[in-house]
Amino acid sequence: MSLLVHKKALVTGSSRGIGRAAAIAFAKSGADVAIHYRRQREQAESAAEEIRAMGREALVIQAELEDPAEVNRLFDEIGETWGGLDIFMANAAASAFKPVMELKPHHMERTYRLLVDNFVLSVQRAVPLMEGRGGRIITLSGHGTHFTLPRYGNIASAKAALESLTRYLAAELGSKHITVNAIAPGVIGTESEQFYMGDNLEAFDAACRSATPLGRVGEPEDVADVAVFLASGLARFVTGQTLVVDGGLTLTSGPFQQIFGI
Ligand SMILES: NC(=O)c1ccc[n+]([C@@H]2O[C@H](COP(=O)([O-])OP(=O)(O)OC[C@H]3O[C@@H](n4cnc5c(N)ncnc54)[C@H](OP(=O)(O)O)[C@@H]3O)[C@@H](O)[C@H]2O)c1
């Protein structure tokens, strides 16, 4: 596939999980990719190696995205190296998984700084790099934004803000031919799913398989391929939308499903 030939893409949090799969899918579609990571240098380097083996360029940039100075450094480096950017996928996320009633101010501050405040700063830095080339901004929401999940209120409320910002930015940036869309994954098998579910992982995955019309837990590549679509010319008239990628999980209703099997 050559949907993204000559494109320059930055994916935050692409050392592992969905971000890594998206970075590799962008490269398979012809893009050069900046792999960003926070702690996992080895994994980031191995993603970059995979991309270079396809004949594409890969940058590897470390940055703690809770820190605005580091956000600025990340975009400075992209600007100095490439002089422009076509695709910005804001994928990095982290949260304290706790009931809302147990959240401390610093839990919310950290998650909101990463997912909301510094996302806005990132877009403010990315857009000048997209000037005159159109552009694609892709955010990651999640089904916890519209449904309640245990211990998920901190990140889910930040993602709700992100979905709203996705719509506002789409309206503001349309005249620059920049589209802004969100992907809302359902349950995707990554390290963060393992961390969130802990000892319940196996039972949870089995329950998800039976409640999902497509009959399985999602893989990072399921989300990555949708990111390629949104990043490509195929999605040229799609903006401000949140695309649910969950195998149909959120279509089913627990009690009905248990009794009638649908
Ligand atoms: N997995 C799911 O079921 C699911 C469901 C709904 C939504 N999502 C969303 O999809 C996205 C990817 O999820 P995932 O499961 O692939 O995540 P993941 O495996 O937890 O990976 C998170 C990535 O974000 C980076 N990161 C975390 N905190 C950071 C910080 N403060 N500064 C810079 N980078 C930071 C990590 O870098 P290091 O590894 O280098 O530390 C890592 O690359 C997230 O936005 C998540 O909320 C996932």
The ligand as a MOL file (V3000), in Angstrom:
LIG
                    3D

  0  0  0     0  0            999 V3000
M  V30 BEGIN CTAB
M  V30 COUNTS 48 52 0 0 0
M  V30 BEGIN ATOM
M  V30 1 N -5.4570 -0.7620 25.1850 0
M  V30 2 C -6.7410 -0.4760 25.2390 0
M  V30 3 O -7.5900 -1.3590 25.4870 0
M  V30 4 C -7.2180 0.9360 25.0060 0
M  V30 5 C -8.5990 1.1860 25.0790 0
M  V30 6 C -9.0580 2.4780 24.8710 0
M  V30 7 C -8.1590 3.4950 24.5920 0
M  V30 8 N -6.8180 3.2320 24.5360 0 CHG=1
M  V30 9 C -5.9250 4.3630 24.2630 0
M  V30 10 O -5.0300 4.0500 23.2040 0
M  V30 11 C -3.7610 4.6650 23.4410 0
M  V30 12 C -2.6740 3.6190 23.4500 0
M  V30 13 O -3.0030 2.6270 24.3950 0
M  V30 14 P -2.0200 1.4080 24.7350 0
M  V30 15 O -2.8280 0.4100 25.4690 0
M  V30 16 O -1.2650 1.0330 23.5150 0 CHG=-1
M  V30 17 O -1.0320 2.1600 25.7680 0
M  V30 18 P 0.2830 1.6380 26.5130 0
M  V30 19 O 0.6310 0.2480 26.1060 0
M  V30 20 O 0.0730 1.9410 27.9590 0
M  V30 21 O 1.3780 2.6450 25.9400 0
M  V30 22 C 1.3660 3.9620 26.3710 0
M  V30 23 C 2.4430 4.7330 25.6300 0
M  V30 24 O 2.4030 6.0830 26.1210 0
M  V30 25 C 3.7110 6.4710 26.5420 0
M  V30 26 N 3.5670 7.3720 27.7100 0
M  V30 27 C 2.8560 7.1420 28.8560 0
M  V30 28 N 2.9690 8.2140 29.6810 0
M  V30 29 C 3.7540 9.1180 29.0420 0
M  V30 30 C 4.2490 10.4060 29.3850 0
M  V30 31 N 3.9660 10.9810 30.5600 0
M  V30 32 N 5.0370 11.0600 28.4980 0
M  V30 33 C 5.3390 10.4790 27.3250 0
M  V30 34 N 4.9190 9.2630 26.9310 0
M  V30 35 C 4.1320 8.5810 27.7860 0
M  V30 36 C 4.4210 5.1630 26.9090 0
M  V30 37 O 5.8280 5.3560 26.7550 0
M  V30 38 P 6.9300 4.4060 27.5050 0
M  V30 39 O 6.5140 2.9910 27.2420 0
M  V30 40 O 8.2150 4.7380 26.8280 0
M  V30 41 O 6.8650 4.7760 28.9290 0
M  V30 42 C 3.8410 4.1950 25.8630 0
M  V30 43 O 4.5620 4.2810 24.6580 0
M  V30 44 C -3.8950 5.4230 24.7570 0
M  V30 45 O -4.2420 6.7530 24.4960 0
M  V30 46 C -5.0240 4.6920 25.4430 0
M  V30 47 O -5.6950 5.4970 26.3970 0
M  V30 48 C -6.3260 1.9810 24.7430 0
M  V30 END ATOM
M  V30 BEGIN BOND
M  V30 1 1 1 2
M  V30 2 2 2 3
M  V30 3 1 2 4
M  V30 4 1 4 5
M  V30 5 2 4 48
M  V30 6 2 5 6
M  V30 7 1 6 7
M  V30 8 2 7 8
M  V30 9 1 8 9
M  V30 10 1 8 48
M  V30 11 1 9 10
M  V30 12 1 9 46
M  V30 13 1 10 11
M  V30 14 1 11 12
M  V30 15 1 11 44
M  V30 16 1 12 13
M  V30 17 1 13 14
M  V30 18 2 14 15
M  V30 19 1 14 16
M  V30 20 1 14 17
M  V30 21 1 17 18
M  V30 22 2 18 19
M  V30 23 1 18 20
M  V30 24 1 18 21
M  V30 25 1 21 22
M  V30 26 1 22 23
M  V30 27 1 23 24
M  V30 28 1 23 42
M  V30 29 1 24 25
M  V30 30 1 25 26
M  V30 31 1 25 36
M  V30 32 1 26 27
M  V30 33 1 26 35
M  V30 34 2 27 28
M  V30 35 1 28 29
M  V30 36 1 29 30
M  V30 37 2 29 35
M  V30 38 1 30 31
M  V30 39 2 30 32
M  V30 40 1 32 33
M  V30 41 2 33 34
M  V30 42 1 34 35
M  V30 43 1 36 37
M  V30 44 1 36 42
M  V30 45 1 37 38
M  V30 46 2 38 39
M  V30 47 1 38 40
M  V30 48 1 38 41
M  V30 49 1 42 43
M  V30 50 1 44 45
M  V30 51 1 44 46
M  V30 52 1 46 47
M  V30 END BOND
M  V30 END CTAB
M  END
